[in-house]
Amino acid sequence: MFSPGTLRAPLRHIGLAAWSSAYRLAEAELGFAFGLPSYLARAAPNWPIAQTIAVDVGASVGVYTRAFSRWCPRMIALEPNADLANHLRKLALPGLSVVQAAAGANAGNGTMSDDATGGWRHPTAKLGGQGGWQQSCRILPLSDILTPTPSALVVKIDVEGDELAVVRGMGELLRLPYLLLIIEVERRPMADPEALFDLLAAKGLGAWQLSYGRLHRATPRDVPTPPPGGAPRLARLHGYRNNFIFRREHQA
C-alpha cells in the first residue's frame, strides 16, 4: 500500500544527490578534490596505483570519494551519519566500501552532535559536544579498518577538529613508504595544530598547503584561523587555504 513514508527514503537520497552537486560547484576546495588524480600523477609518478587504497574520513556526501574513484581501484568511506552512509552506498561506485563509523585514536562508542538542529546533512557534526542533533556511533581506529596493511595509502581527513585523534589511530600505517594525507586544518576547531605537524614530521612526512591552486611548503604558522561565522562563500572561492597535504619527503 502506498503511503508518504514510501517516498521518504528515495526523496532523501535525491535531496542528498542534489546538494552534493551544488556542493561540488560551490566549494573552493573542489579545485583540489577534482584535480586529485592529476596532482598525484605529477607529484608521485611512480606511485603504485594498482595497490592503493584511498580512505575518505568524514566522507559526507562523497566529494573526495568520487575524486578517488577516478584514480584508484579501491576506496573506503567512513561516515558516522546514518543518512549520509546510506547515500554513499547508493552511489554504487566500483571498489567502494562504506563503513558507518567515526575514526578515532581508539575503538569504542561515542555520540555525534551538531549545534544545528535542522536539516539532515549536519556537516559540522563532531564527536562529543552538547549539540541539539545527536546520533550514537561506533569509533574505529584506521589501523583496525585497514587490515591487512595496504602497500600504498591515501587518506583524506575532515572531522571538525578531531583530525589529530584520527592520525593517532593510524598507528604503524604512518610508517608506510607510500603514504599521502590530505587533512583540513584550522585553528578553530582544532586546538593544537602544532601537535599534528610535529607527529607527522616525526614520521618523515613534510607539510604542504594548497593555496590559490598551488602547493607551497607549510608550517603550523600557515594554519588559518577562520573568522567568526566562517568565511563567506565568495571568499572561499577566491582561495581556500585549509587543506594541507602531508607526504614523504622523498616524494616531494
Sequence and secondary structure as in RCSB ss.txt:
>XXXX:A:sequence
MFSPGTLRAPLRHIGLAAWSSAYRLAEAELGFAFGLPSYLARAAPNWPIAQTIAVDVGASVGVYTRAFSRWCPRM
IALEPNADLANHLRKLALPGLSVVQAAAGANAGNGTMSDDATGGWRHPTAKLGGQGGWQQSCRILPLSDILTPTP
SALVVKIDVEGDELAVVRGMGELLRLPYLLLIIEVERRPMADPEALFDLLAAKGLGAWQLSYGRLHRATPRDVPT
PPPGGAPRLARLHGYRNNFIFRREHQA
>XXXX:A:secstr
   HHHHHHHHHHHHHHHHHHHHHHH TTHHHHHHHHHHHHHH TT  GGGEEEEEET TTTHHHHHHHTT SEE
EEE   HHHHHHHHHT  TTEEEE SEE SS EEEEEEES  SSS  TT EESS  SEEEEEEEE HHHHS S  
SEEEEEE  TT HHHHHHTTGGGGG SEEEEEEE  TTT S HHHHHHHHHHTTEEEEEEETTEEEE  GGG   
  TT   HHHHHH    EEEEEEGGG 
